[in-house]
Amino acid sequence: VEVQTDYVPLLNSLAAYGWQLTCVLPTPIVKTNREGNLSTKQIVFLQRPSLPQKAKKRESKVNNL
């Protein structure tokens, strides 16, 4: 069985905030709908690079104002 996934809309929406896809874990959960199509659940891990210390300090000052 071949699983077809489309993460492009999710990745495009999160990329604007610096998030990147790091890993996708398939789960043993498989469901069948009324038309007989199978669907699976997958766990998606995302990360974004940490900010340099200077940028973090500047960002916290702006948020405290």
C-alpha positions in Angstrom: 0.0 0.0 0.0 1.4 3.4 -1.0 0.5 6.4 1.3 0.1 9.7 -0.5 0.6 12.8 1.6 0.6 16.5 0.8 2.5 18.6 3.4 3.1 21.5 1.0 0.2 23.7 2.3 1.2 23.1 5.9 4.9 23.7 5.2 4.3 26.8 3.2 2.1 28.4 5.9 4.6 27.6 8.7 7.8 28.5 6.7 6.9 32.2 7.0 7.6 31.8 10.7 10.8 29.9 10.3 9.5 26.4 10.9 11.0 23.4 9.1 9.9 19.8 8.8 12.3 17.5 10.5 10.6 14.2 10.7 7.4 12.3 10.0 6.5 9.2 12.0 3.7 7.0 10.7 1.5 5.5 13.3 -0.3 2.1 13.3 -3.7 4.0 13.2 -5.5 3.2 9.9 -9.1 4.2 9.3 -11.4 3.4 6.4 -14.1 5.9 5.3 -17.4 5.1 3.6 -15.9 5.1 0.1 -13.4 2.5 1.2 -10.4 5.0 1.2 -7.8 4.4 3.8 -6.3 7.2 6.0 -3.5 7.1 8.4 -2.4 9.3 11.2 1.2 10.6 11.2 3.1 12.5 13.8 4.9 15.5 12.3 7.9 17.1 14.0 8.8 20.7 13.1 11.6 22.9 14.4 13.0 26.3 13.8 16.5 27.6 14.3 17.2 29.3 17.6 17.8 33.0 17.6 21.3 34.3 18.4 21.5 35.6 22.0 21.6 39.3 20.8 18.4 38.9 18.9 16.7 37.1 21.8 17.6 39.9 24.2 16.3 42.5 21.8 13.1 40.6 21.2 12.4 40.2 24.9 12.9 44.0 25.4 10.4 44.7 22.6 7.9 42.3 24.1 8.1 43.9 27.5 7.3 47.4 26.3 
